[in-house]
Amino acid sequence: GNFKNHHAMAAQPLRPLEPRVLNGCGMRVLGFVPAHGHLVTKALAGEDTPSAAKAANREDPAGNEAVSVKGPSAWKKGKPLYAHGNYGSYYSYRHSSEDVQGDRRLVALTERFGKDFLKGKEVLDVGCNSGLVSISAACHFSARRVVGMDLDSGLIEAAKEHRQSLGGECRSVEFRAEDILTCPLRRNDQPERFDVVLCLSVTKWIHFAHGDTGLHNLFKRCFKRTRPGGYFVVEPQEWGSYKKKRHLTREIRQRVANIQIHPEDFEDYLQNAIGFEKVDVIEPPGDLPLNFQRRLRIFRRPLEEEESQQPEAKPRKRKRAE
């Protein structure tokens, strides 16, 4: 059940970015052309968020909507609908009770990079859900400080209860009910940066809520949160997962139809548009359920680089039809 490394992969030349202006959400920002072709789609008629039963929205300067969520966004035929992927029982079917060494993705990272990969480090867990990965990073892998962040305040309450149940073991873990796209980048008048930023099974839900613009801003903010020389670990859901879940709401279905940065494009996008360096790809173990067999992609923020002046993407204003 161990992860396999991709050392034997032949180095593929990077595709040059073409200075094309496309009318999809976010593609126009950097002229990124997806590997699967020069897809041009119609602009979205509107970027309305799904009506949430317990959500309060506000605008931020970058054009992202800060969403505060607690529980399901709505109910459909008597069943809860989680438009943000904030399933309360997520870890119960993601993890086995036999995983006594801690989260298997963290195990794989330490097997690949050594036991000191998280030891003594500051770690940000984006989309932490009920906090098991954050707590595992501190308790099983000796991270010095861990911040778990999720926009669902109910999940953050559950994470805090879980931490409290462990006593003094996990005092180094802090949980925040925050949206990665709109939360402060500075704390105590200093940029808040981490040695390792984890973004595990989050990208699809950002894509669903905010389209390509939101995905670009997620990656840009993760870059800003990573210390020079630090690591960004992303576990993207594959495109098949998008197609399976796109009918959750009409708005999500519409955004998926307009996506131009597909998961297979993320590797090039993170390097050429955001500024990360590729480090490795780790294959999932074959004994996981098929829908959780997702590759871990590891990137590094260069030690010496000019701070990119590329701003966060703003949704384009559309002219009213005359």
C-alpha positions as CSV (number, residue, x, y, z in Angstrom):
1,G,0.0,0.0,0.0
2,N,2.9,2.4,-0.2
3,F,3.0,5.2,-2.7
4,K,5.3,4.9,-5.7
5,N,7.6,7.6,-6.9
6,H,7.8,9.1,-10.4
7,H,11.5,9.2,-10.6
8,A,11.5,7.1,-13.8
9,M,9.3,9.6,-15.7
10,A,11.0,11.0,-18.7
11,A,11.4,14.8,-18.4
12,Q,8.8,16.4,-20.6
13,P,9.6,19.8,-22.1
14,L,7.4,22.6,-20.8
15,R,4.9,24.0,-23.2
16,P,5.5,27.7,-23.8
17,L,2.7,29.9,-22.8
18,E,1.0,31.6,-25.8
19,P,-0.1,35.3,-25.4
20,R,-3.7,34.6,-26.4
21,V,-6.6,36.3,-24.9
22,L,-9.5,33.9,-24.2
23,N,-12.8,34.7,-22.8
24,G,-13.0,32.0,-20.1
25,C,-12.9,32.9,-16.4
26,G,-9.2,33.6,-15.6
27,M,-7.6,32.3,-18.8
28,R,-7.3,35.9,-20.1
29,V,-5.2,36.9,-17.1
30,L,-2.0,35.2,-18.2
31,G,-2.8,33.9,-21.6
32,F,-2.4,30.3,-20.5
33,V,-3.4,27.8,-23.2
34,P,-4.5,24.4,-21.9
35,A,-2.8,21.2,-23.1
36,H,-6.0,19.8,-24.4
37,G,-6.4,22.5,-27.1
38,H,-7.3,26.2,-27.7
39,L,-10.8,25.8,-26.1
40,V,-12.9,29.0,-26.2
41,T,-16.1,29.0,-24.4
42,K,-18.9,31.5,-23.9
43,A,-18.6,33.9,-21.0
44,L,-20.7,33.1,-18.0
45,A,-24.0,34.9,-17.8
46,G,-23.4,35.5,-14.1
47,E,-21.3,34.4,-11.2
48,D,-24.1,33.9,-8.6
49,T,-23.2,31.7,-5.7
50,P,-25.5,28.8,-4.9
51,S,-28.2,30.0,-2.4
52,A,-26.8,28.7,0.9
53,A,-29.0,27.9,3.8
54,K,-26.5,29.3,6.3
55,A,-24.1,31.4,4.2
56,A,-23.2,35.1,4.4
57,N,-21.3,36.6,1.4
58,R,-19.3,39.7,1.0
59,E,-17.1,41.1,-1.7
60,D,-13.3,41.4,-1.4
61,P,-11.0,43.6,-3.5
62,A,-9.8,40.8,-5.7
63,G,-13.4,40.1,-6.8
64,N,-13.7,36.8,-4.8
65,E,-16.7,36.3,-2.7
66,A,-15.8,35.4,1.0
67,V,-18.2,32.6,1.9
68,S,-19.0,31.7,5.5
69,V,-20.6,28.3,5.6
70,K,-22.0,25.9,8.2
71,G,-23.2,22.6,7.1
72,P,-25.0,21.8,3.8
73,S,-25.7,24.5,1.3
74,A,-29.2,23.2,0.7
75,W,-31.3,20.1,0.8
76,K,-32.4,18.2,-2.3
77,K,-35.0,15.4,-2.1
78,G,-34.4,15.1,1.6
79,K,-30.6,14.8,1.3
80,P,-28.0,17.4,2.2
81,L,-26.2,19.1,-0.6
82,Y,-22.6,20.2,0.0
83,A,-21.7,22.6,-2.8
84,H,-18.3,23.4,-1.1
85,G,-17.2,19.8,-0.5
86,N,-17.6,20.3,3.2
87,Y,-18.8,16.8,4.1
88,G,-19.0,16.2,7.8
89,S,-18.3,12.5,7.4
90,Y,-15.4,12.9,4.8
91,Y,-12.7,11.3,6.9
92,S,-14.8,8.4,8.0
93,Y,-14.8,7.0,4.4
94,R,-11.4,8.5,3.4
95,H,-9.5,6.8,6.2
96,S,-9.2,3.4,7.6
97,S,-9.0,2.6,11.3
98,E,-5.8,0.8,10.5
99,D,-4.0,4.0,9.5
100,V,-2.2,4.2,12.9
101,Q,0.8,5.9,11.4
102,G,-1.2,9.0,10.6
103,D,-2.7,10.2,7.3
104,R,-1.3,8.1,4.5
105,R,-0.6,11.1,2.3
106,L,1.7,12.5,5.1
107,V,3.2,9.1,5.5
108,A,4.0,9.1,1.7
109,L,5.6,12.5,1.9
110,T,7.9,11.5,4.8
111,E,8.8,8.3,3.0
112,R,9.7,10.3,-0.1
113,F,11.5,13.3,1.6
114,G,12.5,11.9,4.9
115,K,11.1,12.0,8.4
116,D,12.1,15.6,8.8
117,F,9.8,16.8,6.0
118,L,7.3,18.1,8.6
119,K,9.3,17.8,11.8
120,G,9.8,21.2,13.4
121,K,8.1,22.9,10.5
122,E,5.2,25.4,10.2
123,V,2.4,23.8,8.1
124,L,-0.8,25.3,6.6
125,D,-3.6,22.8,5.8
126,V,-6.0,24.5,3.3
127,G,-9.5,23.1,3.5
128,C,-8.8,21.1,6.6
129,N,-12.3,19.7,7.1
130,S,-12.6,18.3,10.6
131,G,-8.9,18.6,11.2
132,L,-7.5,15.1,11.1
133,V,-4.7,15.9,8.7
134,S,-3.7,19.0,10.6
135,I,-3.7,17.0,13.9
136,S,-1.8,14.2,12.3
137,A,0.9,16.6,11.0
138,A,1.5,17.8,14.6
139,C,1.0,14.5,16.6
140,H,2.4,11.9,14.2
141,F,5.0,14.0,12.3
142,S,6.1,16.6,14.9
143,A,5.3,19.8,13.0
144,R,6.1,22.7,15.2
145,R,3.0,24.7,14.3
146,V,0.0,23.8,12.2
147,V,-2.8,26.1,11.0
148,G,-5.9,24.3,9.7
149,M,-8.2,26.4,7.6
150,D,-11.8,25.7,6.4
151,L,-14.7,27.9,5.4
152,D,-17.2,25.7,7.2
153,S,-17.4,26.9,10.8
154,G,-19.2,23.7,11.9
155,L,-16.2,21.6,10.7
156,I,-13.8,23.9,12.5
157,E,-15.8,23.5,15.7
158,A,-15.6,19.7,15.2
159,A,-11.8,20.1,14.6
160,K,-11.4,22.1,17.8
161,E,-13.3,19.5,19.8
162,H,-11.1,16.7,18.4
163,R,-8.0,18.7,19.3
164,Q,-9.3,19.3,22.8
165,S,-10.1,15.6,23.3
166,L,-6.4,14.8,22.8
167,G,-5.4,17.0,25.8
168,G,-2.1,18.8,25.6
169,E,-0.8,16.7,22.8
170,C,-1.8,19.1,20.0
171,R,-1.4,22.6,21.4
172,S,0.6,23.5,18.3
173,V,-2.5,23.2,16.1
174,E,-4.7,26.2,15.4
175,F,-8.0,26.0,13.6
176,R,-9.6,29.0,11.7
177,A,-13.0,29.3,10.0
178,E,-11.6,31.2,7.0
179,D,-11.8,31.3,3.2
180,I,-8.4,30.9,1.7
181,L,-9.4,33.3,-1.1
182,T,-10.2,36.2,1.1
183,C,-8.5,35.7,4.5
184,P,-5.7,38.1,5.6
185,L,-2.2,37.3,4.2
186,R,-0.6,39.2,7.1
187,R,-0.7,38.5,10.9
188,N,0.8,40.9,13.4
189,D,1.9,43.3,10.6
190,Q,4.0,40.5,9.0
191,P,3.4,38.3,6.0
192,E,2.3,34.9,7.4
193,R,4.2,32.2,5.6
194,F,4.7,28.4,6.1
195,D,7.3,25.8,5.3
196,V,4.7,23.4,3.9
197,V,1.3,24.3,2.4
198,L,-1.1,21.4,2.0
199,C,-4.0,21.7,-0.5
200,L,-5.5,18.2,-0.5
201,S,-8.6,17.5,-2.5
202,V,-9.6,21.2,-2.5
203,T,-9.1,22.4,-6.1
204,K,-12.3,21.0,-7.6
205,W,-14.4,22.8,-5.0
206,I,-12.7,26.1,-5.6
207,H,-13.2,25.6,-9.3
208,F,-16.9,24.8,-8.7
209,A,-17.4,27.9,-6.6
210,H,-15.3,30.5,-8.5
211,G,-14.2,29.1,-11.9
212,D,-10.7,29.5,-13.3
213,T,-10.4,32.9,-11.7
214,G,-10.8,31.4,-8.2
215,L,-8.4,28.6,-9.1
216,H,-5.7,31.1,-10.2
217,N,-6.2,33.1,-6.9
218,L,-6.0,29.9,-4.8
219,F,-2.7,29.0,-6.4
220,K,-1.4,32.6,-6.1
221,R,-2.4,32.8,-2.5
222,C,-0.8,29.4,-1.7
223,F,2.4,30.7,-3.4
224,K,2.3,33.8,-1.2
225,R,1.8,31.7,1.9
226,T,4.8,29.4,1.1
227,R,8.2,30.5,2.4
228,P,11.0,30.7,-0.2
229,G,12.4,27.2,-0.3
230,G,9.1,25.8,1.2
231,Y,6.9,23.2,-0.4
232,F,3.4,23.3,-1.8
233,V,1.6,19.9,-1.9
234,V,-1.5,19.7,-4.0
235,E,-3.8,16.7,-4.5
236,P,-6.1,17.6,-7.3
237,Q,-9.3,15.8,-8.1
238,E,-9.2,14.4,-11.7
239,W,-11.5,15.7,-14.4
240,G,-13.8,12.6,-14.1
241,S,-14.6,13.7,-10.6
242,Y,-15.7,17.1,-11.9
243,K,-18.0,15.5,-14.4
244,K,-19.5,13.2,-11.7
245,K,-20.3,16.1,-9.4
246,R,-21.0,19.0,-11.8
247,H,-24.8,18.5,-11.5
248,L,-24.9,19.5,-7.8
249,T,-26.3,22.9,-8.8
250,R,-27.1,24.7,-12.0
251,E,-24.4,27.3,-11.2
252,I,-21.8,24.6,-10.8
253,R,-22.8,23.0,-14.0
254,Q,-22.5,26.3,-15.8
255,R,-19.0,27.0,-14.3
256,V,-17.7,23.6,-15.2
257,A,-18.8,24.2,-18.8
258,N,-16.6,27.3,-18.8
259,I,-13.5,25.8,-17.2
260,Q,-10.4,26.0,-19.3
261,I,-7.7,25.2,-16.8
262,H,-8.2,21.4,-16.4
263,P,-6.5,19.3,-13.7
264,E,-4.0,18.0,-16.3
265,D,-2.9,21.6,-16.9
266,F,-2.2,22.4,-13.2
267,E,1.5,21.2,-13.3
268,D,2.4,23.7,-16.2
269,Y,0.2,26.4,-14.7
270,L,1.8,26.2,-11.3
271,Q,5.2,26.5,-12.8
272,N,4.7,29.0,-15.7
273,A,1.9,31.2,-14.4
274,I,2.4,31.1,-10.6
275,G,6.2,30.6,-10.2
276,F,6.6,27.2,-8.4
277,E,9.2,24.6,-9.3
278,K,8.1,21.0,-9.8
279,V,9.7,18.6,-7.3
280,D,7.9,15.3,-7.7
281,V,4.7,13.3,-8.3
282,I,3.7,10.5,-5.9
283,E,1.3,7.8,-7.1
284,P,-1.5,6.7,-4.7
285,P,-1.6,3.2,-3.3
286,G,-3.7,0.8,-5.3
287,D,-5.8,-0.3,-2.3
288,L,-7.6,3.0,-1.9
289,P,-11.2,3.3,-3.3
290,L,-11.0,4.3,-7.0
291,N,-12.5,7.8,-6.3
292,F,-9.7,8.5,-3.8
293,Q,-6.8,7.4,-6.0
294,R,-5.3,10.8,-6.5
295,R,-1.7,11.8,-7.2
296,L,0.2,14.0,-4.8
297,R,2.0,16.8,-6.7
298,I,4.8,18.5,-4.9
299,F,6.2,21.9,-5.8
300,R,8.7,24.2,-4.2
301,R,8.8,28.0,-4.1
302,P,12.3,29.0,-5.4
303,L,14.7,30.3,-2.8
304,E,15.7,33.4,-4.7
305,E,13.1,35.0,-6.9
306,E,11.7,38.4,-7.6
307,E,8.3,38.7,-6.0
308,S,5.8,38.5,-8.8
309,Q,3.7,41.6,-9.4
310,Q,1.0,39.6,-11.1
311,P,-2.2,40.6,-9.3
312,E,-4.9,38.3,-8.3
313,A,-7.5,37.9,-11.0
314,K,-10.6,39.9,-11.0
315,P,-13.8,38.8,-12.8
316,R,-14.2,40.8,-16.0
317,K,-17.0,43.4,-16.0
318,R,-19.5,42.7,-18.7
319,K,-21.1,45.4,-20.8
320,R,-24.8,45.6,-20.7
321,A,-26.6,44.7,-23.9
322,E,-27.9,47.8,-25.6
